């Protein structure tokens, strides 16, 4: 079971040829290394995704509260301009075009709710005010 080495004419044992293949072996990742990387990425995603969702909902809630404050300010300004008493009914159409920047139908809640103007002296409300985020003026 001897083999003649290339062009040297001397016998070489088959076992010594196996060691030569290690340098020619393709470089790559083992399945264990790939599984560890996937596991680390999964752990990082489990940490990051809930924080991203919570942050996005906080941003929507804060934007809704700011819009409610704009509606309230526009309603009070309308009441002063029209000498309306406390409790006077106000419609979104009355204040949207003249006192609030945006469409004539009024602003929309970023969380998907709808706004109710309410009478003068009462804070405007969002339909999501009972939701876990509480879209209400503090």
DSSP file (Angstrom, degrees, kcal/mol; ACC not computed):
  #  RESIDUE AA STRUCTURE BP1 BP2  ACC     N-H-->O    O-->H-N    N-H-->O    O-->H-N    TCO  KAPPA ALPHA  PHI   PSI    X-CA   Y-CA   Z-CA
    1    1 A X              0   0    0      0, 0.0    13,-0.7     0, 0.0     2,-0.3   0.000 360.0 360.0 360.0  48.4    0.0    0.0    0.0
    2    2 A X  E     -A   13   0A   0     11,-0.1     2,-0.4    12,-0.1    11,-0.2  -0.798 360.0-154.1-109.9 156.9    2.6    2.4   -1.0
    3    3 A X  E     -A   12   0A   0      9,-2.1     9,-2.7    -2,-0.3     2,-0.5  -0.966  19.7-120.2-129.9 143.4    2.3    5.2   -3.5
    4    4 A X  E     -A   11   0A   0     -2,-0.4     7,-0.2     7,-0.2     3,-0.1  -0.737  32.7-127.0 -85.3 126.3    5.0    6.8   -5.5
    5    5 A X    >>  -     0   0    0      5,-1.8     4,-1.0    -2,-0.5     3,-0.8  -0.272  47.5 -68.4 -68.6 161.6    5.1   10.5   -4.8
    6    6 A X  T 34 S-     0   0    0      1,-0.3    -1,-0.2     2,-0.2     4,-0.0  -0.299 104.9 -30.7 -59.8 109.0    4.9   12.9   -7.8
    7    7 A X  T 34 S+     0   0    0     -2,-0.4    -1,-0.3    -3,-0.1    -2,-0.1   0.443 115.6  97.0  68.9   0.0    8.0   12.6   -9.8
    8    8 A X  T <4 S-     0   0    0     -3,-0.8    -2,-0.2     2,-0.2    -1,-0.1   0.708  75.7-142.3 -95.6 -20.2   10.4   11.7   -6.9
    9    9 A X     <  +     0   0    0     -4,-1.0     2,-0.4     1,-0.2    -3,-0.1   0.576  60.2 116.0  75.1   7.9   10.3    7.9   -7.4
   10   10 A X  S    S-     0   0    0     -5,-0.1    -5,-1.8     1,-0.0    -1,-0.2  -0.865  70.0-105.2-111.0 148.2   10.3    7.1   -3.7
   11   11 A X  E     -A    4   0A   0     -2,-0.4     2,-0.4    -7,-0.2    -7,-0.2  -0.384  32.1-167.5 -72.5 145.3    7.5    5.4   -1.9
   12   12 A X  E     -A    3   0A   0     -9,-2.7    -9,-2.1    -2,-0.1     2,-0.1  -0.994  23.2-117.8-131.8 137.8    5.1    7.4    0.4
   13   13 A X  E >>  -A    2   0A   0     -2,-0.4     3,-0.8   -11,-0.2     4,-0.5  -0.466  20.6-126.2 -73.7 147.2    2.7    5.9    2.9
   14   14 A X  H >> S+     0   0    0    -13,-0.7     3,-1.0     1,-0.2     4,-0.7   0.821 106.2  63.6 -63.0 -32.5   -1.1    6.7    2.3
   15   15 A X  H >> S+     0   0    0      1,-0.3     4,-0.6     2,-0.2     3,-0.6   0.825  95.9  57.3 -64.0 -31.4   -1.5    8.0    5.8
   16   16 A X  H <4 S+     0   0    0     -3,-0.8     4,-0.4     1,-0.2    -1,-0.3   0.708  97.4  63.0 -75.0 -17.7    1.0   10.8    5.2
   17   17 A X  H XX S+     0   0    0     -3,-1.0     3,-0.7    -4,-0.5     4,-0.7   0.773  90.7  67.1 -75.7 -25.5   -1.1   12.1    2.3
   18   18 A X  H X< S+     0   0    0     -4,-0.7     3,-1.0    -3,-0.6     4,-0.4   0.882  94.5  56.3 -63.6 -37.6   -4.1   12.8    4.6
   19   19 A X  T >< S+     0   0    0     -4,-0.6     3,-0.7     1,-0.2     4,-0.4   0.749  97.0  64.7 -65.7 -24.1   -2.2   15.6    6.4
   20   20 A X  T X> S+     0   0    0     -3,-0.7     3,-0.7    -4,-0.4     4,-0.6   0.788  91.5  63.9 -70.7 -27.0   -1.6   17.4    3.1
   21   21 A X  H <X S+     0   0    0     -3,-1.0     4,-0.8    -4,-0.7     3,-0.3   0.696  83.6  76.6 -72.4 -19.1   -5.4   18.0    2.6
   22   22 A X  H <4 S+     0   0    0     -3,-0.7     3,-0.4    -4,-0.4    -1,-0.2   0.854  95.3  48.0 -62.8 -34.5   -5.7   20.2    5.6
   23   23 A X  H <4 S+     0   0    0     -3,-0.7    -1,-0.2    -4,-0.4    -2,-0.2   0.779 112.3  49.6 -76.7 -25.0   -4.1   23.2    3.9
   24   24 A X  H  < S+     0   0    0     -4,-0.6    -1,-0.2    -3,-0.3    -2,-0.2   0.523  84.1 118.3 -88.7  -5.9   -6.3   22.7    0.8
   25   25 A X  S  < S-     0   0    0     -4,-0.8     2,-0.2    -3,-0.4    -3,-0.0  -0.343  73.0-108.4 -64.4 140.1   -9.5   22.5    2.9
   26   26 A X        -     0   0    0      1,-0.1     2,-0.3    -2,-0.0    -1,-0.1  -0.459  29.1-121.9 -70.9 138.0  -12.0   25.3    2.1
   27   27 A X        +     0   0    0     -2,-0.2     2,-0.3    -3,-0.1    -1,-0.1  -0.644  55.1 126.8 -78.9 136.5  -12.4   28.0    4.8
   28   28 A X        -     0   0    0     -2,-0.3     2,-0.3     0, 0.0     0, 0.0  -0.963  56.2 -79.2-171.5-179.3  -16.0   28.3    6.1
   29   29 A X        -     0   0    0     -2,-0.3     2,-0.1     1,-0.0    -2,-0.0  -0.757  37.4-127.9-100.2 144.3  -18.2   28.3    9.1
   30   30 A X     >  -     0   0    0     -2,-0.3     4,-2.0     1,-0.1     5,-0.2  -0.443  28.1-109.3 -81.3 163.5  -19.3   25.2   11.0
   31   31 A X  H  > S+     0   0    0      1,-0.2     4,-2.3     2,-0.2     5,-0.2   0.842 119.4  56.5 -62.7 -33.2  -23.0   24.6   11.7
   32   32 A X  H  > S+     0   0    0      2,-0.2     4,-2.0     1,-0.2    -1,-0.2   0.913 106.0  48.9 -65.8 -43.0  -22.4   25.2   15.4
   33   33 A X  H  > S+     0   0    0      2,-0.2     4,-2.0     1,-0.2    -2,-0.2   0.905 111.9  49.2 -63.5 -41.2  -20.9   28.7   14.7
   34   34 A X  H  X S+     0   0    0     -4,-2.0     4,-2.3     1,-0.2    -2,-0.2   0.908 110.1  51.3 -64.7 -41.7  -23.8   29.6   12.5
   35   35 A X  H  X S+     0   0    0     -4,-2.3     4,-2.3     1,-0.2    -1,-0.2   0.876 108.6  51.4 -63.9 -37.6  -26.3   28.4   15.2
   36   36 A X  H  X S+     0   0    0     -4,-2.0     4,-2.3     2,-0.2    -1,-0.2   0.913 110.1  48.8 -65.9 -42.4  -24.6   30.6   17.8
   37   37 A X  H  X S+     0   0    0     -4,-2.0     4,-2.3     2,-0.2    -2,-0.2   0.918 111.8  49.0 -63.6 -43.4  -24.7   33.7   15.6
   38   38 A X  H  X S+     0   0    0     -4,-2.3     4,-2.3     1,-0.2    -1,-0.2   0.898 110.7  51.3 -62.4 -40.6  -28.4   33.1   14.9
   39   39 A X  H  X S+     0   0    0     -4,-2.3     4,-2.1     2,-0.2    -2,-0.2   0.903 110.0  48.7 -63.9 -41.8  -29.1   32.6   18.6
   40   40 A X  H  X S+     0   0    0     -4,-2.3     4,-2.2     2,-0.2    -2,-0.2   0.910 111.5  49.3 -65.3 -42.7  -27.3   35.9   19.5
   41   41 A X  H  X S+     0   0    0     -4,-2.3     4,-2.2     1,-0.2    -2,-0.2   0.900 109.9  52.4 -63.2 -40.1  -29.3   37.8   16.8
   42   42 A X  H  X S+     0   0    0     -4,-2.3     4,-2.2     2,-0.2    -2,-0.2   0.912 109.0  49.1 -62.2 -43.3  -32.5   36.3   18.2
   43   43 A X  H  X S+     0   0    0     -4,-2.1     4,-1.3     1,-0.2    -1,-0.2   0.915 110.9  50.0 -63.1 -43.1  -31.7   37.4   21.7
   44   44 A X  H  X S+     0   0    0     -4,-2.2     4,-2.5     1,-0.2    -1,-0.2   0.892 110.7  49.5 -63.6 -39.2  -30.9   40.9   20.5
   45   45 A X  H  X S+     0   0    0     -4,-2.2     4,-2.5     1,-0.2     5,-0.3   0.878 105.8  56.8 -66.9 -37.2  -34.2   41.1   18.5
   46   46 A X  H  < S+     0   0    0     -4,-2.2     4,-0.5     1,-0.2    -1,-0.2   0.810 113.7  41.0 -63.5 -28.4  -36.1   39.9   21.6
   47   47 A X  H  X S+     0   0    0     -4,-1.3     4,-0.8    -3,-0.2    -2,-0.2   0.887 119.8  42.2 -82.8 -42.7  -34.7   42.9   23.5
   48   48 A X  H  X S+     0   0    0     -4,-2.5     4,-2.2     1,-0.2     5,-0.2   0.876 104.0  60.2 -78.3 -40.2  -35.0   45.5   20.7
   49   49 A X  H  X S+     0   0    0     -4,-2.5     4,-2.4     1,-0.2     5,-0.2   0.920 104.6  47.2 -62.7 -48.6  -38.5   44.8   19.2
   50   50 A X  H  > S+     0   0    0     -4,-0.5     4,-2.5    -5,-0.3    -1,-0.2   0.896 113.1  50.4 -60.5 -37.3  -40.6   45.4   22.4
   51   51 A X  H  X S+     0   0    0     -4,-0.8     4,-2.3     2,-0.2    -1,-0.2   0.890 110.2  50.1 -65.8 -38.1  -38.7   48.7   23.1
   52   52 A X  H  X S+     0   0    0     -4,-2.2     4,-2.4     2,-0.2    -2,-0.2   0.922 111.6  47.7 -64.8 -44.0  -39.3   49.8   19.5
   53   53 A X  H  X S+     0   0    0     -4,-2.4     4,-2.1     2,-0.2    -2,-0.2   0.917 113.1  48.1 -64.1 -43.4  -43.0   49.1   19.7
   54   54 A X  H  X S+     0   0    0     -4,-2.5     4,-2.2    -5,-0.2    -1,-0.2   0.903 112.2  49.6 -63.7 -41.5  -43.3   50.9   23.1
   55   55 A X  H  X S+     0   0    0     -4,-2.3     4,-2.1     2,-0.2    -2,-0.2   0.899 109.8  50.8 -64.3 -41.3  -41.4   53.9   21.8
   56   56 A X  H  X S+     0   0    0     -4,-2.4     4,-2.0     1,-0.2    -1,-0.2   0.900 110.9  48.3 -64.5 -40.9  -43.6   54.1   18.7
   57   57 A X  H  X S+     0   0    0     -4,-2.1     4,-2.5     2,-0.2    -1,-0.2   0.882 109.9  52.3 -68.2 -37.7  -46.8   54.0   20.8
   58   58 A X  H  X S+     0   0    0     -4,-2.2     4,-2.6     2,-0.2    -1,-0.2   0.892 108.8  51.1 -63.1 -39.0  -45.4   56.7   23.1
   59   59 A X  H  X S+     0   0    0     -4,-2.1     4,-2.3     2,-0.2    -2,-0.2   0.914 110.7  47.9 -64.9 -43.0  -44.6   58.9   20.1
   60   60 A X  H  X S+     0   0    0     -4,-2.0     4,-2.4     2,-0.2    50,-0.3   0.921 112.4  49.3 -62.8 -43.5  -48.2   58.4   18.8
   61   61 A X  H  X S+     0   0    0     -4,-2.5     4,-2.5     2,-0.2    -2,-0.2   0.928 112.0  47.7 -62.7 -45.6  -49.7   59.2   22.2
   62   62 A X  H  X S+     0   0    0     -4,-2.6     4,-2.2     1,-0.2    -1,-0.2   0.887 111.5  50.6 -64.2 -38.8  -47.5   62.4   22.6
   63   63 A X  H  X S+     0   0    0     -4,-2.3     4,-2.0     2,-0.2    -1,-0.2   0.902 110.7  49.5 -65.0 -40.4  -48.5   63.5   19.0
   64   64 A X  H  X S+     0   0    0     -4,-2.4     4,-2.5     2,-0.2    -2,-0.2   0.917 110.0  50.7 -63.9 -43.7  -52.2   63.0   19.8
   65   65 A X  H  X S+     0   0    0     -4,-2.5     4,-2.0     1,-0.2    -2,-0.2   0.902 109.6  50.9 -62.4 -40.9  -51.9   65.0   23.1
   66   66 A X  H  X S+     0   0    0     -4,-2.2     4,-1.9     1,-0.2    -1,-0.2   0.897 110.3  49.2 -63.4 -39.3  -50.2   67.8   21.2
   67   67 A X  H  X S+     0   0    0     -4,-2.0     4,-2.6     2,-0.2    -2,-0.2   0.899 108.2  53.6 -66.5 -39.8  -53.0   67.8   18.6
   68   68 A X  H  X S+     0   0    0     -4,-2.5     4,-2.4     1,-0.2    56,-0.3   0.890 108.3  50.6 -60.7 -38.5  -55.6   67.9   21.4
   69   69 A X  H  X S+     0   0    0     -4,-2.0     4,-2.5     2,-0.2    -1,-0.2   0.886 109.6  50.5 -65.8 -38.5  -53.8   70.9   22.9
   70   70 A X  H  X S+     0   0    0     -4,-1.9     4,-2.6     2,-0.2    -2,-0.2   0.915 110.9  48.6 -64.2 -42.6  -53.9   72.6   19.5
   71   71 A X  H  X S+     0   0    0     -4,-2.6     4,-2.5     2,-0.2    -2,-0.2   0.921 111.7  49.6 -63.1 -43.2  -57.7   71.9   19.2
   72   72 A X  H  X S+     0   0    0     -4,-2.4     4,-2.3     2,-0.2    -2,-0.2   0.926 112.4  47.1 -62.9 -44.6  -58.3   73.3   22.6
   73   73 A X  H  X S+     0   0    0     -4,-2.5     4,-2.3     1,-0.2    -1,-0.2   0.904 113.0  48.9 -62.9 -41.6  -56.3   76.4   21.9
   74   74 A X  H  X S+     0   0    0     -4,-2.6     4,-2.4     2,-0.2    -2,-0.2   0.886 111.0  50.9 -64.9 -38.7  -58.1   76.9   18.6
   75   75 A X  H  X S+     0   0    0     -4,-2.5     4,-2.2     2,-0.2    -2,-0.2   0.910 111.5  46.6 -65.9 -42.8  -61.5   76.4   20.3
   76   76 A X  H  X S+     0   0    0     -4,-2.3     4,-2.1     2,-0.2    -2,-0.2   0.893 112.6  50.0 -66.6 -39.6  -60.7   79.0   23.0
   77   77 A X  H  X S+     0   0    0     -4,-2.3     4,-2.5     2,-0.2    -2,-0.2   0.908 110.5  50.1 -65.5 -40.7  -59.5   81.4   20.4
   78   78 A X  H  X S+     0   0    0     -4,-2.4     4,-2.2     1,-0.2    -2,-0.2   0.903 109.0  52.7 -60.6 -42.1  -62.7   80.9   18.3
   79   79 A X  H  <>S+     0   0    0     -4,-2.2     5,-2.4     1,-0.2     4,-0.4   0.890 110.9  46.4 -63.6 -39.6  -64.8   81.5   21.5
   80   80 A X  H ><5S+     0   0    0     -4,-2.1     3,-0.7     3,-0.2    -2,-0.2   0.921 113.2  48.8 -68.4 -42.9  -63.0   84.8   22.1
   81   81 A X  H 3<5S+     0   0    0     -4,-2.5    -2,-0.2     1,-0.2    -1,-0.2   0.854 120.8  36.1 -64.4 -34.5  -63.4   85.9   18.5
   82   82 A X  T 3<5S-     0   0    0     -4,-2.2    -1,-0.2    -5,-0.2    -2,-0.2   0.319 105.7-124.2-101.5   6.1  -67.1   85.0   18.4
   83   83 A X  T < 5 +     0   0    0     -3,-0.7     2,-0.3    -4,-0.4    -3,-0.2   0.893  47.9 173.2  49.7  45.7  -67.8   86.1   22.1
   84   84 A X      < -     0   0    0     -5,-2.4    -1,-0.2    -6,-0.2     3,-0.1  -0.653  26.3-126.8 -84.4 138.4  -69.2   82.6   22.7
   85   85 A X    >   -     0   0    0     -2,-0.3     3,-1.9     1,-0.2    35,-0.2  -0.290  39.9 -74.6 -78.2 167.4  -70.1   81.8   26.4
   86   86 A X  T 3  S+     0   0    0      1,-0.3    35,-0.2    33,-0.1    -1,-0.2  -0.370 122.5  27.7 -57.3 137.6  -68.8   78.8   28.4
   87   87 A X  T 3  S+     0   0    0     33,-2.4    -1,-0.3     1,-0.3     2,-0.1   0.406  84.2 147.1  88.0  -2.3  -70.6   75.7   27.2
   88   88 A X    <   -     0   0    0     -3,-1.9    32,-2.4    31,-0.1    -1,-0.3  -0.440  54.0-109.9 -67.8 139.7  -71.2   77.0   23.7
   89   89 A X        -     0   0    0     30,-0.2     2,-0.4    -2,-0.1    30,-0.1  -0.485  35.1-169.3 -73.3 137.3  -71.1   74.2   21.0
   90   90 A X        -     0   0    0     -2,-0.2     2,-0.3    28,-0.1    28,-0.2  -0.988   7.1-152.3-128.1 136.9  -68.2   74.2   18.7
   91   91 A X    >>  -     0   0    0     -2,-0.4     4,-1.0     1,-0.1     3,-0.6  -0.779  25.5-121.8-105.4 154.2  -67.8   72.1   15.5
   92   92 A X  H 3> S+     0   0    0     -2,-0.3     4,-2.9     1,-0.2     3,-0.4   0.858 113.9  59.1 -60.9 -35.0  -64.5   71.0   14.0
   93   93 A X  H 3> S+     0   0    0      1,-0.2     4,-0.7     2,-0.2    -1,-0.2   0.840  99.9  58.0 -63.5 -32.9  -65.5   72.8   10.8
   94   94 A X  H <4 S+     0   0    0     -3,-0.6     4,-0.3     1,-0.2    -1,-0.2   0.856 121.6  23.0 -65.2 -35.3  -65.7   76.1   12.7
   95   95 A X  H  X>S+     0   0    0     -4,-1.0     4,-2.3    -3,-0.4     5,-0.9   0.688 106.8  75.7-106.3 -22.0  -62.1   75.9   13.9
   96   96 A X  H  X5S+     0   0    0     -4,-2.9     4,-0.9     8,-0.2    -3,-0.1   0.932 100.5  37.1 -63.5 -49.9  -60.3   73.7   11.5
   97   97 A X  H  <5S+     0   0    0     -4,-0.7    -1,-0.2     7,-0.3     5,-0.1   0.860 127.5  32.5 -74.8 -34.1  -59.8   76.0    8.5
   98   98 A X  H  45S+     0   0    0     -4,-0.3    -2,-0.2    -5,-0.2    -1,-0.2   0.807 131.2  23.9 -94.1 -31.2  -59.2   79.3   10.4
   99   99 A X  H  <5S+     0   0    0     -4,-2.3     2,-0.4     1,-0.2    -3,-0.2   0.589 113.5  57.4-116.0 -14.0  -57.4   78.2   13.6
  100  100 A X  S  <<S-     0   0    0     -4,-0.9     2,-0.3    -5,-0.9    -1,-0.2  -0.979  77.0-126.9-125.0 130.7  -55.7   74.9   12.8
  101  101 A X  S    S+     0   0    0     -2,-0.4     2,-0.3    -3,-0.1    -4,-0.1  -0.546  73.0  45.7 -72.7 134.8  -53.2   74.2   10.1
  102  102 A X  S    S-     0   0    0     -2,-0.3     5,-0.1    -5,-0.1    -2,-0.1  -0.898  95.6  -3.9 132.6-160.8  -54.2   71.3    7.9
  103  103 A X    >   -     0   0    0     -2,-0.3     3,-1.5     3,-0.2    -3,-0.1  -0.214  62.5-117.0 -68.1 158.1  -57.3   69.9    6.1
  104  104 A X  T 3  S+     0   0    0      1,-0.3    -7,-0.3    -7,-0.1    -8,-0.2   0.684 113.2  62.4 -69.0 -18.0  -60.7   71.6    6.5
  105  105 A X  T 3  S-     0   0    0      1,-0.3    -1,-0.3    -9,-0.1     2,-0.1   0.574 114.4-112.8 -83.3  -8.4  -62.0   68.5    8.2
  106  106 A X    <   -     0   0    0     -3,-1.5    -1,-0.3    -6,-0.1    -3,-0.2  -0.250  43.3 -46.1 100.6 170.4  -59.5   68.8   11.0
  107  107 A X        -     0   0    0    -40,-0.1     2,-0.4    -2,-0.1     8,-0.3  -0.226  50.3-133.9 -72.3 163.5  -56.5   66.8   12.2
  108  108 A X        -     0   0    0      6,-0.1     2,-0.3     2,-0.0     6,-0.1  -0.916  22.3-108.4-118.4 148.3  -56.5   63.1   12.5
  109  109 A X    >   -     0   0    0      4,-1.1     3,-1.6    -2,-0.4   -48,-0.1  -0.554  18.7-140.1 -73.6 133.0  -55.1   61.1   15.5
  110  110 A X  T 3  S+     0   0    0    -50,-0.3    -1,-0.1    -2,-0.3   -49,-0.1   0.720 103.0  58.7 -67.2 -18.7  -51.9   59.2   14.6
  111  111 A X  T 3  S-     0   0    0    -51,-0.2    -1,-0.3   -50,-0.1   -50,-0.1   0.492 124.7-101.0 -86.7  -3.3  -53.1   56.2   16.6
  112  112 A X  S <  S+     0   0    0     -3,-1.6    -2,-0.1     1,-0.3     2,-0.0   0.478  81.1 127.1  98.8   3.8  -56.2   55.9   14.4
  113  113 A X        -     0   0    0      1,-0.0    -4,-1.1    15,-0.0     2,-0.3  -0.218  54.2-121.0 -83.8 179.0  -58.7   57.6   16.7
  114  114 A X        -     0   0    0     -6,-0.1    13,-2.2    -2,-0.0     2,-0.3  -0.918  20.8-123.9-122.0 151.3  -61.1   60.4   16.0
  115  115 A X  E     -B  126   0B   0     -2,-0.3     2,-0.5    -8,-0.3    11,-0.2  -0.726  11.8-159.3 -97.8 142.2  -61.3   63.8   17.8
  116  116 A X  E     -B  125   0B   0      9,-3.0     9,-2.5    -2,-0.3   -25,-0.1  -0.989   6.5-156.6-115.8 126.3  -64.3   65.2   19.5
  117  117 A X        -     0   0    0     -2,-0.5    -1,-0.1     7,-0.2   -26,-0.1   0.907  25.1-164.9 -71.5 -42.6  -64.2   69.0   19.9
  118  118 A X        -     0   0    0    -28,-0.2   -28,-0.1     6,-0.1     3,-0.1   0.231  33.5 -57.0  69.2 161.2  -66.6   69.3   22.9
  119  119 A X  S >  S-     0   0    0      1,-0.2     3,-1.9   -30,-0.1   -30,-0.2  -0.150  72.4 -73.6 -66.9 165.1  -68.2   72.6   24.1
  120  120 A X  T 3  S+     0   0    0    -32,-2.4   -33,-2.4     1,-0.3    -1,-0.2  -0.359 122.1  27.9 -59.5 133.1  -66.2   75.7   25.1
  121  121 A X  T 3  S+     0   0    0      1,-0.2     2,-0.4   -35,-0.2    -1,-0.3   0.261 102.1  94.1  96.9 -11.3  -64.6   75.1   28.5
  122  122 A X  S <  S-     0   0    0     -3,-1.9    -1,-0.2    -5,-0.1   -35,-0.0  -0.952  81.6-111.7-115.1 133.4  -64.4   71.3   28.2
  123  123 A X        -     0   0    0     -2,-0.4    -4,-0.1    -3,-0.1   -54,-0.1  -0.273  34.3-109.3 -60.9 143.9  -61.2   69.7   26.9
  124  124 A X        -     0   0    0    -56,-0.3    13,-0.4    -6,-0.1     2,-0.3  -0.300  37.9-143.8 -66.2 161.9  -61.4   68.0   23.5
  125  125 A X  E     -B  116   0B   0     -9,-2.5    -9,-3.0    11,-0.1     2,-0.4  -0.922   9.3-141.1-132.7 155.3  -61.2   64.3   23.5
  126  126 A X  E >   -B  115   0B   0      9,-0.6     3,-1.7    -2,-0.3   -11,-0.2  -0.880  24.9-126.5-109.4 146.0  -59.8   61.5   21.4
  127  127 A X  T 3  S+     0   0    0    -13,-2.2     3,-0.4    -2,-0.4   -12,-0.1   0.674 110.6  61.0 -66.7 -14.2  -61.7   58.2   20.9
  128  128 A X  T >   +     0   0    0      1,-0.2     3,-1.2   -14,-0.2     7,-1.0   0.165  68.7 109.6 -94.8  18.1  -58.6   56.4   22.2
  129  129 A X  T <  S+     0   0    0     -3,-1.7    -1,-0.2     1,-0.3    -2,-0.1   0.756  79.7  48.7 -67.6 -22.1  -58.7   58.1   25.6
  130  130 A X  T 3  S+     0   0    0     -3,-0.4    -1,-0.3    -4,-0.1    -2,-0.1   0.497  91.7 105.5 -92.1  -4.7  -59.7   54.8   27.2
  131  131 A X  S X  S-     0   0    0     -3,-1.2     3,-1.8     1,-0.1     4,-0.0  -0.223  92.9 -97.8 -70.2 164.7  -56.9   52.9   25.5
  132  132 A X  T 3  S+     0   0    0      1,-0.3    -1,-0.1     2,-0.1    -3,-0.1   0.749 124.4  55.7 -56.7 -24.0  -53.8   51.8   27.4
  133  133 A X  T 3  S-     0   0    0     -5,-0.2    -1,-0.3     2,-0.0     3,-0.2   0.653  98.6-141.0 -83.0 -15.3  -52.0   54.8   26.1
  134  134 A X    <   -     0   0    0     -3,-1.8     2,-1.8    -6,-0.3    -5,-0.2   0.978   8.9-155.1  51.0  81.5  -54.6   57.3   27.4
  135  135 A X        +     0   0    0     -7,-1.0    -9,-0.6    -9,-0.1     2,-0.3  -0.573  49.7 122.9 -83.6  75.0  -54.7   59.9   24.6
  136  136 A X  S    S-     0   0    0     -2,-1.8     2,-0.4    -3,-0.2   -11,-0.1  -0.949  71.0-101.2-134.9 155.0  -56.0   62.7   26.9
  137  137 A X              0   0    0    -13,-0.4   -14,-0.1    -2,-0.3    -2,-0.0  -0.623 360.0 360.0 -72.8 128.1  -54.8   66.2   27.8
  138  138 A X              0   0    0     -2,-0.4    -1,-0.1   -73,-0.0   -73,-0.0   0.517 360.0 360.0 -68.9 360.0  -53.0   65.9   31.2
